């Protein structure tokens, strides 16, 4: 094995920096197949965490309850998406009963399982699914004693948000589920950890503290959710405000939006240097305004500055859809004239402002974008996946590379 030792000038630290700069996931896989030392460096969890922080997972397609709809050509990921769809079974037949998709994060899919014998959906089970290994783990409902510790009765709850916390860990089975309840007095967050297997409750926040009126009913009070820099954000519908949940402190707060945003659709994104930004849309569906939030030390906290206005495809009236993937916003286009007979879907790349048409993707499917799968998967689970054929044929250990 002497020939497989690293050249003295190519230290492990230098090689890591070289591998971090490889432009595509496929190139990284090929590099890992070159020799055993390269494979050891690339498959180390600390390296994969750094690589993933610099290179976003590939957008592979869109999921509905019937399975995966891979992105079609001419999308640059179309070939990888077709290979992935042939390899991974998205029929969800391993679920204990039928359910609906609540969230997708890090390749995991959170389902709410239907229980016809239980009239309250607040008491329905959740399940976190791993499509690569075709396994799922049940998440029990928040126990009555935990609700009681927060001085909440089921009759007080008129709304609930359920989602997963994006994970920096590579272990497939490690996840965190968040549920917060909208009650008469305010909002109360609950957290389930797969490590402890238990729900915990955090301090509630009153409507007065948030500067919001207590809604009489849920009625879609909050817009699409977005996670960035350790916080979740929602647009408060019919208000010039963003709702923020800091996951470090488990506290809610609000941000003022630019004026005249009560009825605008808003997509919350991350600008350069981790700054908060938004794309906002008026009803005409012809353009998007791009704002960046500039914080300051005053009591107001900062101000919004409009940086750009993006013109949308001129032949369509476009509407931003609720879901985002990592790095993309999706739009649904309705033809303005009868000459164009078909609707269209578009992907807006946040970083470059480039708009691509997604041919062959329907509105129901585009509501759940799928941009990757868990960072660790066994070679058996990726057998036949074209990007990994070289590694598998060479019989190298690549079980930590399946996270494109």
Number of C-alpha atoms within 10 A of each C-alpha: 5 5 7 11 11 15 9 7 8 11 10 15 9 11 16 17 12 11 18 19 13 14 11 14 20 15 13 20 22 17 16 24 23 15 16 16 14 21 22 15 18 25 20 12 17 12 17 20 14 13 20 16 11 12 15 16 21 21 23 27 25 21 21 17 16 10 15 22 23 26 25 19 15 12 16 12 16 17 17 19 25 19 16 22 17 13 16 19 15 20 14 19 11 13 18 12 11 14 19 13 17 18 19 25 21 24 21 23 22 26 25 22 22 18 15 9 7 10 10 10 14 16 17 19 17 23 21 25 22 22 20 23 16 16 15 21 14 17 22 15 15 20 12 13 11 15 17 11 11 17 10 18 13 14 8 13 18 16 18 16 13 18 19 22 19 17 14 14 15 17 14 17 18 12 20 18 20 17 19 18 21 24 25 18 15 20 21 23 24 21 22 21 15 16 10 8 10 14 21 17 18 14 14 21 18 18 17 11 11 17 11 15 10 16 15 9 13 14 10 10 15 17 18 18 18 18 20 15 11 12 17 17 25 22 27 21 20 14 18 18 21 19 19 21 18 16 17 8 11 18 17 23 14 19 19 16 20 16 10 9 19 16 14 17 22 28 26 23 25 19 15 9 6 10 14 19 22 21 23 19 22 15 12 9 20 17 20 22 16 21 23 20 20 13 13 10 7 7 6 10 12 14 15 18 13 14 10 13 14 14 12 19 16 13 14 18 21 27 23 23 19 17 19 25 23 19 18 20 23 26 26 22 23 18 16 14 10 7 8 12 10 9 18 21 22 23 21 19 16 16 12 8 14 11 19 15 20 20 15 14 20 15 15 11 18 25 16 25 27 27 23 24 23 24 22 20 20 15 20 11 16 21 13 16 20 17 20 19 15 15 19 19 9 11 11 17 17 22 16 21 24 23 21 22
